[in-house]
Amino acid sequence: MSRENVVQFHDRDRSVKLRALALFLFIGLMWFVRGIDAFLAGVGIVPRSSGGLEGIVITPFVHASWEHLIANTIPLAVLGALILLRGLAEFLFALITSAFVSGAGTWLFGEGHAQHVGASGIVLGFIGFLLFRSAFDRRLSSLIITIIVAGLYGTAVGTSLIPEEGISWSGHFFGFLGGFVAARLRYRTAPKIYPGEHPLAVLNMPRMME
């Protein structure tokens, strides 16, 4: 293996580790906050109240129960890993946009006199991002991921958007909308794929040289 190959291998290894660390830290923080939740009572989003605005930032890390946290952790890990295939910047953009749109929409239109908590809005945002991304970047890899996500979570999206007692449908709806917005903003124009370009280029991954 040449020196150039070794350098590329180590660069790729560092990139993968950094992406995995980002996802681990985000999910780990959710679990940490759940562990100290007794000290965070009252920090969810309270629609149309000045005190509830701070919940837009905090609420993704606060969950009503361990079951609620576990239910969000698994899809966040799966969907987050799929987004991270394109890099850390893509993950952070989808995360922040989904969280903001979900939180702001819930604060404006959510059920009043209630605290809205949990990362479900981000889960739906990730789903929306991965479902709509292929329509804007027009890459084969995105289309394959869209089909996988639709198969895994298509039914869950439909049921999550139906108003139900004790469930923040507004967080789900606006999270899904936030995912669409993130995909549209991230890929305003489809990237050009030139003839002969290596397939790994669509994943933003370094090519292995033989």
Beta strands, then each sheet from edge to edge (+ up, - down):
end
